[in-house]
């Protein structure tokens, strides 16, 4: 395929003004559409203090789905929560209408509680473990068994673990996706840029289409979104 191959992007990890992002959900969707995205998820940060805010994006999503040619997915990113309540929060987010549930993994750049990765990959309602840093072989194997995708991140700082995450996931056969963790307009990326980031993480070229396209499409199918 090589670097000249392009396809539509799918990004499951973005943040709007409903948490610490700079953009309205509709602006995230519009910018993603211009970058030739098929789908983008709005996954604002939540813990027990604001879990009910998951509903904020629902009406916006409905309007965009009805009028624009892009799938916008309401979601949530469980962030810096006590490991003991991650499962409870994931279940509540799902009941509130989150179609994609991300857990903020043990990135190298933040003091995420130890055990977050392990708890997340054992949670039935979790779809993606974001930027999981120095994830262990055991955790990656559990993610594979529970059909939870591990994230390669284009975001500054979070991307420092990409090489390790890719190596471990590929070794055990865990699914990988490439997300942006968008907070600002410049954070959204094209398929070609995502391709280059995957190469930089040491992903073999033969695996990149699977990470950028096949695995995300399978998640959309599992959720009944396509």
Secondary structure, DSSP 8 states (H G I E B T S, - for coil): --TT----EEE--B--TTTT-SS-HHHHHHHHHHTTEEEEEE--EE-TTTGGGGGGGHHHHHHHHHHSSSEEEEEEEE-S--GGGHHHHHHHHHHTT-SEEEEE---TTS---TTHHHHHHT-TT--EEES-SS--HHHHHHHHHTT-EEEEE-STTGGGGHHHHHHHHHHHT--EEEE--B-SGGG---HHHHHHHHHHTT--HHHHHIIIIIHHHHHHHHTT--
